[in-house]
Amino acid sequence: MIEIIISFLKYLKIFQKFTKRGIYLSFFLTTIAGLTEGLGIILLLPIVQSISGNVENNETLISKFIFLFLENFNINNSYGVILFLITLAFIIKAFLIFLTYSYNSYLKGKIIKDLKKKIFSSFSKISYQYYLQNNIGDLTNIINEQVNLSVRGFNSLYTVGLRAINCIIYLIFACLLAGKTGLLAIFGSFIILFLFRWLNTATKIMSINTSKANSRLANLTIESLQAFKYLKATDQFSIKVDEAEKTIKELSDYQTKTSILEGFTNACREPIAVVVVMSILFVQLYFINKPIDSLLISLILFYRGLISTLGVQGSWQKTQEYLGSFEIVLNNLKSLANNYESNGKQIINNFKYIEFSNVFYKYTNKDSYSLENLSLKIPAKKSIAFVGSSGAGKSTIANLICLLLKPYKGDINIDKINLQNIDKNSWRRQIGYVSQEMAIFDNTIGYNISLNKNYKNDKKLFFKIKENAKKANIHDFIETLPDGYETKVGESGLRLSGGQKQRIFIARELFRDPKILILDEATSSLDTLSEKAIKKSIDLLNGKITIILIAHRISTIKDSDFIYVIEKGNILEKGKYSTLKSKKDSFFNHLISSQKL
């Protein structure tokens, strides 16, 4: 019993962060409703006494109070008025319960809104390094599934409070009416909660296991659908189906066990209440010899009190079923908050250079270095190319320039300002980044270029979208579509080819008017004509913005101001294209001859 109270208050305090003190208003309304119902039941006493003929037998304090109240208003013999008062009490109780549940609905809506907003906002604040270490399925499952289950947990916890209040009120009225016999009902309530304690523990364990299994299933579903084309084309979907079936079997087993425990509680509820009530009736009839009138009314109250006690147990067991999800949400919120990206205050608008000094980087402590003792300088408004074998560390350099990653050792400075002191958001707003992972959203082409849903209503904005689509050599294709810029592209650009997605991605980054344009294999999916058209547009930006190229094609990097040849995280060679090409034994020439460039 004490454990339940402690746990109840613990989770109530946590939920209070979202509901503020609103939950106590509901509990207050429930208390008034319970007192109203209790008084309505007690008002049956004069009518029952009239039927039994024991009108003068008012030995308990509560019965004396009721009869004194009725006599003061001269309605002690007006049974019609008393019946009306009883009916009125239950109507008032019903109205208060309606208000309570309506307000509870508002609180649930507020919790789900605040929790999901907080989680989604936290996603935007976490470091890229932390993102890399987590599964997208797990993160998706938290906001889509676990939050909803947490709100159900709040509803069950809320119901525990309501039923506990009703239980206390019923038992108080019963004790006032039945005297010492009421102690049996209170003792019975404690015994019930104690006996069912193991059910609560078992239910909570299964709740946590269910939540973890749901996360695994969400991750399997996402990665399988993302790889749908490959799995279908190579007939390997059966592998993922087998994995999913094992997880689904676990979920089914957990659900079955949870439902059996719930069924056991529901099945035992009435028999246990009847056994306790019959025990009280036996004691009153054979040992205390109470009058039948007060006995009947007290039995009604005892029965309702014990049913409420079992209701507390059932609701608490249901709460345990969902608290596993709430624990996961709380733990993930804490984990997200602990991995927020640190940020400086220094805003850089017109930088002169980016400098790497003896930079080492590895993605995890177990990995070998992706970059090792790397030192380089990138002047503003120059085009710099990075070439090398796959896995040489080129994309890692791009991520470091975006301040997505922090060096394991060494320094990165922008105009002598260390990355730790730079306002990362203001810096990134100046960057256009066409990465290897094409970010295409499930919306229209116009939205994908501008990331603005109101582009249709803004002529200047729409004109700018079209101009940058032309620069990316995608405008003519868009115009051939029935819906033009209003064409829905599907999830991750499912309805577009790789080259079309890449050109829309490039159009978006050009649309942003960046001061730094990073092109990481930006033309790898394009045909020769499209590549030439885009290269022509990018060449027009030379000398106006800083261009960073990561590419395997000679045509892409040939006109760069400076080239760094990267291999195994080190700079092997550097210089202009003509200089590197003139050295016959250079690694750069080796890359060309082996068709890695």
C-alpha positions as CSV (number, residue, x, y, z in Angstrom):
1,M,0.0,0.0,0.0
2,I,2.8,2.4,1.0
3,E,4.7,1.5,-2.2
4,I,1.6,2.3,-4.3
5,I,1.2,5.7,-2.6
6,I,4.9,6.6,-3.0
7,S,4.9,5.6,-6.7
8,F,1.6,7.3,-7.3
9,L,2.9,10.6,-5.8
10,K,6.2,10.2,-7.7
11,Y,4.5,10.0,-11.1
12,L,1.8,12.5,-10.2
13,K,4.6,15.0,-9.5
14,I,6.2,14.2,-12.9
15,F,2.9,14.7,-14.8
16,Q,2.3,17.9,-12.8
17,K,5.1,19.5,-14.8
18,F,2.8,19.3,-17.8
19,T,-0.6,19.7,-16.2
20,K,0.5,22.3,-13.5
21,R,-2.1,22.2,-10.7
22,G,-4.9,21.4,-13.0
23,I,-5.0,17.8,-11.9
24,Y,-5.8,18.9,-8.3
25,L,-8.9,20.7,-9.6
26,S,-10.2,17.4,-11.0
27,F,-9.5,15.7,-7.7
28,F,-11.4,18.4,-5.9
29,L,-14.4,18.0,-8.2
30,T,-14.2,14.3,-7.6
31,T,-14.2,14.8,-3.8
32,I,-17.3,17.0,-4.0
33,A,-19.0,14.4,-6.3
34,G,-18.1,11.6,-3.8
35,L,-19.4,13.5,-0.8
36,T,-22.6,14.3,-2.7
37,E,-23.1,10.7,-3.6
38,G,-22.3,9.6,0.0
39,L,-24.9,12.0,1.4
40,G,-27.4,10.8,-1.2
41,I,-26.9,7.2,0.0
42,I,-27.1,8.2,3.7
43,L,-30.4,9.9,3.0
44,L,-31.9,6.5,2.3
45,L,-31.6,5.8,6.0
46,P,-34.9,7.5,7.1
47,I,-36.8,5.7,4.4
48,V,-35.3,2.3,5.3
49,Q,-36.0,3.0,9.0
50,S,-39.6,3.8,8.1
51,I,-40.0,0.5,6.3
52,S,-38.3,-1.5,9.2
53,G,-40.2,0.4,11.9
54,N,-37.0,1.6,13.7
55,V,-37.6,5.3,13.3
56,E,-36.2,6.3,16.7
57,N,-33.1,4.2,16.5
58,N,-30.4,6.7,15.6
59,E,-27.3,5.7,17.6
60,T,-24.6,6.8,15.3
61,L,-23.3,10.4,14.8
62,I,-24.0,10.5,11.1
63,S,-27.6,9.2,11.5
64,K,-28.3,11.8,14.2
65,F,-26.9,14.5,12.0
66,I,-29.1,13.4,9.0
67,F,-32.3,13.3,11.2
68,L,-31.5,16.6,12.8
69,F,-30.9,18.2,9.4
70,L,-34.3,16.9,8.1
71,E,-36.1,18.0,11.3
72,N,-34.8,21.5,11.0
73,F,-36.3,21.8,7.6
74,N,-39.4,19.9,8.8
75,I,-39.1,17.2,6.1
76,N,-38.2,14.2,8.3
77,N,-41.5,12.6,7.3
78,S,-41.7,14.0,3.8
79,Y,-40.4,10.9,1.9
80,G,-41.2,12.4,-1.4
81,V,-38.9,15.3,-0.7
82,I,-36.2,13.0,0.6
83,L,-36.4,10.9,-2.5
84,F,-36.1,14.1,-4.6
85,L,-33.0,15.1,-2.5
86,I,-31.4,11.7,-3.2
87,T,-32.1,12.0,-6.9
88,L,-30.8,15.6,-6.9
89,A,-27.6,14.4,-5.1
90,F,-26.9,11.8,-7.8
91,I,-27.6,14.3,-10.6
92,I,-25.2,16.8,-9.1
93,K,-22.6,13.9,-8.7
94,A,-23.1,13.0,-12.4
95,F,-22.6,16.6,-13.5
96,L,-19.4,16.9,-11.4
97,I,-18.1,13.7,-12.8
98,F,-18.8,15.0,-16.4
99,L,-16.8,18.1,-15.6
100,T,-14.0,16.0,-14.1
101,Y,-13.7,13.8,-17.2
102,S,-14.1,16.7,-19.6
103,Y,-11.2,18.5,-17.8
104,N,-9.2,15.3,-17.8
105,S,-9.6,15.2,-21.6
106,Y,-8.2,18.7,-21.8
107,L,-5.2,17.7,-19.6
108,K,-4.5,14.6,-21.7
109,G,-4.5,16.8,-24.8
110,K,-2.2,19.2,-23.1
111,I,0.2,16.4,-22.1
112,I,0.4,14.9,-25.6
113,K,0.9,18.3,-27.1
114,D,3.6,19.4,-24.7
115,L,5.4,16.0,-24.7
116,K,5.5,15.7,-28.5
117,K,6.6,19.3,-28.9
118,K,9.3,18.9,-26.4
119,I,10.6,15.7,-28.0
120,F,10.5,17.1,-31.5
121,S,12.2,20.3,-30.4
122,S,14.8,18.2,-28.6
123,F,15.5,16.3,-31.8
124,S,16.6,19.6,-33.4
125,K,18.9,20.4,-30.6
126,I,20.9,17.2,-30.3
127,S,24.3,16.9,-31.6
128,Y,25.0,15.2,-35.0
129,Q,27.3,12.8,-33.2
130,Y,24.5,11.6,-30.9
131,Y,22.1,11.3,-33.9
132,L,24.6,8.9,-35.6
133,Q,24.7,6.7,-32.5
134,N,20.9,6.1,-32.4
135,N,18.4,4.3,-34.6
136,I,15.9,6.4,-36.5
137,G,13.2,3.8,-35.6
138,D,13.8,4.2,-31.9
139,L,13.5,8.0,-32.1
140,T,10.4,7.7,-34.3
141,N,8.8,5.2,-32.0
142,I,9.3,7.5,-29.0
143,I,7.3,10.4,-30.5
144,N,4.7,8.3,-32.3
145,E,4.0,5.4,-30.0
146,Q,5.5,5.8,-26.6
147,V,4.1,9.3,-26.0
148,N,0.6,8.0,-26.8
149,L,1.0,5.1,-24.4
150,S,2.4,7.5,-21.7
151,V,-0.8,9.6,-22.0
152,R,-2.8,6.4,-21.4
153,G,-0.6,5.9,-18.4
154,F,-1.6,9.4,-17.2
155,N,-5.3,8.5,-17.7
156,S,-4.9,5.3,-15.6
157,L,-2.9,7.2,-12.9
158,Y,-5.6,9.8,-12.9
159,T,-8.3,7.1,-12.5
160,V,-6.3,5.7,-9.6
161,G,-6.6,9.1,-7.9
162,L,-10.3,9.3,-8.6
163,R,-11.1,5.8,-7.3
164,A,-8.9,6.3,-4.2
165,I,-10.9,9.4,-3.3
166,N,-14.2,7.6,-3.8
167,C,-12.9,4.6,-1.8
168,I,-11.9,6.9,1.1
169,I,-15.2,8.7,1.1
170,Y,-17.3,5.5,1.0
171,L,-15.4,3.9,3.8
172,I,-15.5,7.1,6.0
173,F,-19.3,7.3,5.6
174,A,-19.6,3.5,6.2
175,C,-17.5,3.7,9.4
176,L,-19.5,6.7,10.6
177,L,-22.6,4.6,10.1
178,A,-21.4,1.2,11.2
179,G,-18.9,2.1,13.9
180,K,-16.1,-0.3,14.8
181,T,-17.2,-2.8,12.1
182,G,-15.9,-0.3,9.5
183,L,-12.4,-1.2,10.6
184,L,-12.9,-4.6,8.9
185,A,-13.6,-3.0,5.6
186,I,-10.5,-0.8,5.9
187,F,-8.4,-3.8,6.9
188,G,-9.9,-5.7,3.9
189,S,-8.9,-2.9,1.6
190,F,-5.2,-3.0,2.8
191,I,-5.2,-6.8,2.4
192,I,-6.5,-6.6,-1.2
193,L,-3.8,-4.1,-2.3
194,F,-1.1,-6.2,-0.6
195,L,-2.2,-9.4,-2.2
196,F,-2.2,-7.9,-5.7
197,R,1.2,-6.2,-5.3
198,W,3.0,-8.9,-7.4
199,L,0.6,-8.3,-10.3
200,N,1.7,-4.6,-10.4
201,T,5.4,-5.6,-10.6
202,A,4.9,-8.2,-13.3
203,T,2.8,-5.8,-15.4
204,K,5.4,-3.0,-15.2
205,I,8.2,-5.4,-16.3
206,M,6.1,-6.6,-19.3
207,S,5.3,-3.0,-20.1
208,I,9.0,-2.1,-20.4
209,N,9.7,-5.2,-22.5
210,T,6.7,-4.3,-24.8
211,S,8.0,-0.8,-25.3
212,K,11.5,-2.1,-26.3
213,A,10.0,-4.6,-28.7
214,N,7.8,-1.9,-30.2
215,S,11.0,0.2,-30.8
216,R,12.7,-2.8,-32.5
217,L,9.7,-3.3,-34.7
218,A,9.5,0.4,-35.6
219,N,13.1,0.3,-36.6
220,L,12.7,-2.8,-38.7
221,T,9.7,-1.4,-40.5
222,I,11.4,1.9,-41.3
223,E,14.6,0.3,-42.6
224,S,12.7,-2.3,-44.6
225,L,10.5,0.3,-46.3
226,Q,13.5,2.5,-47.0
227,A,15.2,-0.5,-48.7
228,F,12.0,-1.7,-50.3
229,K,13.3,-1.5,-53.9
230,Y,16.5,-3.4,-53.1
231,L,14.8,-6.1,-51.0
232,K,12.1,-6.6,-53.5
233,A,14.5,-6.7,-56.5
234,T,16.8,-9.2,-54.8
235,D,14.1,-11.3,-53.1
236,Q,15.5,-10.7,-49.7
237,F,12.4,-9.4,-48.0
238,S,11.9,-12.7,-46.4
239,I,15.0,-12.0,-44.2
240,K,13.3,-8.9,-42.8
241,V,10.0,-10.7,-42.5
242,D,11.5,-13.4,-40.3
243,E,13.1,-10.8,-38.1
244,A,9.9,-8.9,-37.8
245,E,7.9,-12.0,-37.0
246,K,10.2,-12.8,-34.1
247,T,9.6,-9.4,-32.6
248,I,5.9,-9.5,-33.3
249,K,5.8,-12.9,-31.5
250,E,7.4,-11.3,-28.5
251,L,4.9,-8.5,-28.6
252,S,2.0,-11.0,-28.8
253,D,3.4,-13.0,-25.8
254,Y,3.7,-9.8,-23.7
255,Q,0.2,-8.7,-24.7
256,T,-1.2,-12.1,-23.8
257,K,0.4,-12.2,-20.4
258,T,-0.7,-8.7,-19.6
259,S,-4.2,-9.4,-20.7
260,I,-4.3,-12.6,-18.5
261,L,-3.2,-10.6,-15.5
262,E,-5.8,-7.9,-16.2
263,G,-8.4,-10.7,-16.6
264,F,-7.4,-12.2,-13.3
265,T,-7.9,-8.8,-11.6
266,N,-11.3,-8.3,-13.2
267,A,-12.5,-11.8,-12.4
268,C,-11.5,-11.5,-8.7
269,R,-12.9,-8.0,-8.1
270,E,-16.5,-8.9,-7.3
271,P,-15.9,-12.2,-5.4
272,I,-13.4,-10.6,-3.1
273,A,-15.7,-7.6,-2.4
274,V,-18.6,-10.0,-1.7
275,V,-16.4,-12.1,0.7
276,V,-15.4,-9.0,2.6
277,V,-18.9,-7.6,2.7
278,M,-20.4,-11.0,3.9
279,S,-17.7,-11.1,6.6
280,I,-18.8,-7.7,7.8
281,L,-22.4,-8.7,7.7
282,F,-21.7,-11.9,9.6
283,V,-19.9,-9.9,12.4
284,Q,-22.6,-7.3,12.6
285,L,-25.4,-9.9,12.8
286,Y,-23.9,-12.4,15.2
287,F,-21.5,-10.3,17.3
288,I,-22.6,-6.7,17.3
289,N,-26.4,-7.0,16.6
290,K,-26.7,-3.8,14.7
291,P,-30.2,-2.7,13.5
292,I,-31.0,-3.9,10.0
293,D,-31.6,-0.4,8.6
294,S,-28.2,1.1,9.3
295,L,-26.7,-2.3,8.4
296,L,-28.2,-2.2,4.9
297,I,-27.0,1.3,4.2
298,S,-23.5,0.7,5.6
299,L,-23.3,-2.5,3.5
300,I,-24.0,-0.5,0.3
301,L,-21.2,1.9,1.3
302,F,-18.9,-0.9,2.2
303,Y,-19.5,-2.7,-1.1
304,R,-18.9,0.5,-3.1
305,G,-15.8,1.2,-1.0
306,L,-14.4,-2.2,-1.6
307,I,-15.2,-2.1,-5.3
308,S,-13.4,1.2,-5.5
309,T,-10.4,-0.4,-3.7
310,L,-10.4,-3.1,-6.3
311,G,-10.8,-0.4,-8.9
312,V,-7.7,1.3,-7.5
313,Q,-5.8,-2.0,-7.9
314,G,-7.1,-2.5,-11.4
315,S,-6.3,1.1,-12.5
316,W,-2.9,0.9,-10.8
317,Q,-2.2,-2.4,-12.7
318,K,-3.2,-0.7,-15.9
319,T,-1.0,2.2,-15.0
320,Q,1.9,-0.2,-14.7
321,E,1.1,-1.5,-18.1
322,Y,1.8,2.0,-19.6
323,L,4.4,3.3,-17.2
324,G,7.1,1.3,-19.0
325,S,6.5,3.6,-22.0
326,F,6.5,6.7,-19.8
327,E,9.8,5.6,-18.3
328,I,11.2,5.2,-21.8
329,V,10.0,8.7,-22.8
330,L,11.4,10.3,-19.6
331,N,14.8,8.5,-20.1
332,N,15.0,9.6,-23.7
333,L,14.1,13.2,-22.9
334,K,16.9,13.1,-20.3
335,S,19.3,11.5,-22.8
336,L,18.3,14.0,-25.5
337,A,18.8,16.9,-23.0
338,N,22.2,15.6,-22.0
339,N,23.3,15.5,-25.6
340,Y,22.1,18.9,-26.7
341,E,24.7,20.6,-29.0
342,S,26.8,23.2,-27.2
343,N,26.7,26.6,-28.8
344,G,28.8,29.8,-28.7
345,K,27.8,33.4,-29.0
346,Q,30.2,34.7,-31.6
347,I,28.3,35.5,-34.9
348,I,30.4,35.5,-38.1
349,N,29.0,37.2,-41.1
350,N,31.9,37.8,-43.6
351,F,34.6,35.4,-42.8
352,K,38.1,35.4,-44.4
353,Y,39.2,31.8,-43.9
354,I,38.5,28.5,-42.3
355,E,41.6,26.8,-40.7
356,F,42.1,23.3,-39.5
357,S,45.1,22.9,-37.1
358,N,46.4,19.3,-36.3
359,V,42.8,17.9,-36.4
360,F,42.2,14.3,-35.4
361,Y,38.7,12.8,-35.6
362,K,37.1,9.4,-35.0
363,Y,33.4,8.7,-34.8
364,T,33.6,6.5,-31.7
365,N,36.3,5.7,-29.2
366,K,36.5,2.2,-30.7
367,D,37.1,3.4,-34.3
368,S,40.4,4.3,-35.9
369,Y,40.9,7.9,-36.8
370,S,39.0,9.2,-39.9
371,L,41.2,12.2,-39.9
372,E,44.7,12.3,-38.5
373,N,46.8,15.4,-37.8
374,L,45.0,17.3,-40.6
375,S,46.0,20.9,-41.2
376,L,44.6,23.1,-44.0
377,K,43.3,26.5,-44.8
378,I,40.3,27.4,-46.9
379,P,40.2,31.1,-48.0
380,A,36.9,32.8,-48.5
381,K,35.5,33.1,-52.0
382,K,37.7,30.4,-53.4
383,S,36.8,27.0,-54.9
384,I,38.5,24.2,-53.0
385,A,38.3,20.5,-54.0
386,F,38.9,17.4,-51.9
387,V,39.6,14.2,-53.8
388,G,40.6,10.7,-52.7
389,S,39.5,7.2,-52.4
390,S,36.1,6.2,-50.8
391,G,36.4,6.4,-47.0
392,A,39.4,8.7,-47.1
393,G,37.7,11.3,-44.8
394,K,36.5,13.8,-47.4
395,S,32.9,13.9,-46.1
396,T,34.1,14.1,-42.5
397,I,35.9,17.3,-43.5
398,A,32.6,18.7,-44.9
399,N,30.8,17.8,-41.7
400,L,33.5,19.5,-39.6
401,I,33.2,22.7,-41.7
402,C,29.5,22.7,-41.0
403,L,30.4,22.3,-37.3
404,L,28.3,19.1,-37.1
405,L,31.2,17.3,-35.6
406,K,33.9,18.4,-33.1
407,P,37.5,17.4,-33.5
408,Y,38.7,14.6,-31.2
409,K,42.0,16.6,-31.0
410,G,43.2,19.8,-32.6
411,D,41.4,23.0,-33.5
412,I,39.1,24.5,-36.1
413,N,39.1,28.3,-36.3
414,I,37.1,30.7,-38.5
415,D,39.0,34.0,-38.6
416,K,40.9,33.0,-35.4
417,I,37.7,32.3,-33.6
418,N,37.5,28.7,-32.2
419,L,34.5,26.6,-33.2
420,Q,33.5,26.4,-29.5
421,N,32.8,30.1,-29.4
422,I,30.9,30.4,-32.7
423,D,27.1,30.6,-32.9
424,K,26.6,27.5,-34.9
425,N,23.1,28.3,-36.1
426,S,24.2,31.7,-37.6
427,W,27.2,30.0,-39.3
428,R,25.1,27.2,-40.8
429,R,22.5,29.6,-42.2
430,Q,25.3,30.7,-44.5
431,I,26.0,27.2,-45.8
432,G,24.5,25.4,-48.8
433,Y,25.2,21.7,-48.4
434,V,24.4,19.2,-51.2
435,S,25.3,16.0,-49.3
436,Q,25.4,12.4,-50.6
437,E,22.2,11.7,-48.6
438,M,19.6,13.5,-50.7
439,A,17.2,15.3,-48.4
440,I,13.9,15.3,-50.3
441,F,10.6,15.9,-48.4
442,D,7.2,14.4,-49.0
443,N,5.7,17.5,-50.5
444,T,5.6,19.5,-53.7
445,I,8.6,20.3,-55.9
446,G,8.2,24.0,-55.1
447,Y,8.2,23.4,-51.4
448,N,11.3,21.2,-51.8
449,I,13.2,24.0,-53.4
450,S,12.0,26.8,-51.0
451,L,10.9,24.9,-47.9
452,N,8.1,27.4,-47.8
453,K,4.5,26.3,-48.1
454,N,3.3,29.8,-49.2
455,Y,5.4,30.1,-52.3
456,K,2.4,30.1,-54.6
457,N,1.1,33.3,-53.0
458,D,4.4,35.1,-53.3
459,K,5.3,36.1,-56.9
460,K,8.9,37.1,-56.0
461,L,9.5,33.9,-54.1
462,F,8.0,31.8,-56.9
463,F,10.2,33.6,-59.5
464,K,13.3,32.9,-57.4
465,I,12.3,29.2,-57.2
466,K,12.1,29.0,-61.0
467,E,15.4,30.9,-61.5
468,N,17.3,28.5,-59.3
469,A,15.6,25.5,-60.8
470,K,16.9,26.7,-64.2
471,K,20.4,27.0,-62.7
472,A,20.1,23.4,-61.5
473,N,18.9,22.3,-65.0
474,I,15.6,21.0,-63.6
475,H,13.1,23.7,-64.6
476,D,12.4,22.3,-68.1
477,F,11.6,18.9,-66.7
478,I,9.3,20.4,-64.0
479,E,7.4,22.3,-66.7
480,T,6.6,19.1,-68.5
481,L,4.8,17.7,-65.5
482,P,0.9,18.1,-65.3
483,D,1.1,19.9,-62.0
484,G,4.4,21.6,-62.5
485,Y,5.9,22.9,-59.3
486,E,2.8,21.6,-57.5
487,T,3.8,18.0,-58.2
488,K,4.0,15.8,-55.1
489,V,7.3,13.9,-55.1
490,G,6.4,11.2,-52.5
491,E,8.3,10.2,-49.4
492,S,12.1,10.8,-50.0
493,G,11.3,11.7,-53.6
494,L,10.0,8.2,-54.4
495,R,8.4,9.4,-57.7
496,L,11.7,11.0,-59.0
497,S,14.8,9.5,-60.5
498,G,18.1,9.9,-58.7
499,G,19.3,12.6,-61.1
500,Q,16.0,14.6,-60.7
501,K,16.2,14.4,-56.9
502,Q,19.8,15.6,-57.0
503,R,19.0,18.6,-59.2
504,I,16.1,19.6,-57.0
505,F,18.5,19.3,-54.0
506,I,21.0,21.5,-55.8
507,A,18.3,24.1,-56.7
508,R,17.3,24.3,-53.0
509,E,20.8,25.1,-51.9
510,L,21.3,27.7,-54.7
511,F,17.9,29.2,-53.7
512,R,19.3,29.8,-50.2
513,D,22.0,32.2,-51.6
514,P,24.8,30.6,-49.5
515,K,28.1,32.2,-48.7
516,I,29.6,28.7,-48.6
517,L,28.5,26.0,-51.0
518,I,29.5,22.4,-50.2
519,L,29.0,19.9,-53.0
520,D,29.6,16.4,-51.8
521,E,29.4,14.1,-54.9
522,A,26.6,16.5,-56.0
523,T,26.6,15.4,-59.6
524,S,27.3,11.7,-59.1
525,S,23.7,10.8,-60.3
526,L,23.6,13.2,-63.2
527,D,24.1,12.6,-66.9
528,T,26.9,14.5,-68.7
529,L,24.6,17.2,-70.1
530,S,23.0,18.0,-66.7
531,E,26.4,18.0,-65.1
532,K,27.7,20.5,-67.6
533,A,24.7,22.8,-67.2
534,I,25.0,22.7,-63.4
535,K,28.8,23.2,-63.5
536,K,28.2,26.3,-65.7
537,S,25.9,27.8,-63.0
538,I,28.3,27.0,-60.2
539,D,31.2,28.5,-62.2
540,L,29.3,31.8,-62.3
541,L,29.6,31.8,-58.5
542,N,33.4,31.5,-58.5
543,G,34.9,34.5,-56.7
544,K,31.5,35.4,-55.2
545,I,31.2,32.6,-52.6
546,T,33.3,29.9,-51.1
547,I,32.8,26.6,-53.0
548,I,33.9,23.3,-51.5
549,L,33.9,20.3,-53.9
550,I,34.1,16.6,-53.0
551,A,34.0,14.6,-56.2
552,H,35.3,11.7,-58.2
553,R,34.9,13.2,-61.6
554,I,37.8,15.1,-63.1
555,S,35.5,17.5,-64.9
556,T,34.0,18.6,-61.6
557,I,37.2,19.6,-59.9
558,K,39.4,20.6,-62.9
559,D,38.8,24.3,-62.6
560,S,39.1,24.5,-58.7
561,D,41.5,27.1,-57.3
562,F,43.1,24.5,-55.1
563,I,43.0,20.7,-54.6
564,Y,43.7,18.6,-51.5
565,V,44.4,14.9,-52.1
566,I,43.1,13.0,-49.1
567,E,44.0,9.4,-48.2
568,K,43.3,7.6,-44.9
569,G,42.6,10.9,-43.2
570,N,45.8,12.6,-44.3
571,I,46.7,15.1,-46.9
572,L,49.0,13.3,-49.3
573,E,49.2,16.1,-51.9
574,K,47.9,19.6,-52.6
575,G,48.1,22.2,-55.3
576,K,46.4,23.3,-58.5
577,Y,45.1,20.8,-60.9
578,S,47.8,21.5,-63.5
579,T,50.6,21.1,-60.9
580,L,49.3,17.8,-59.5
581,K,48.6,16.5,-63.0
582,S,52.2,17.3,-64.1
583,K,53.7,15.0,-61.5
584,K,53.6,11.6,-63.2
585,D,54.2,9.5,-60.0
586,S,51.7,11.5,-57.9
587,F,48.9,9.8,-56.0
588,F,46.6,12.2,-57.8
589,N,47.6,10.7,-61.2
590,H,47.2,7.2,-59.7
591,L,43.6,8.1,-58.8
592,I,43.0,9.2,-62.3
593,S,44.6,6.2,-63.9
594,S,42.8,3.8,-61.7
595,Q,39.5,5.6,-62.6
596,K,38.9,6.7,-59.1
597,L,38.8,10.2,-60.5
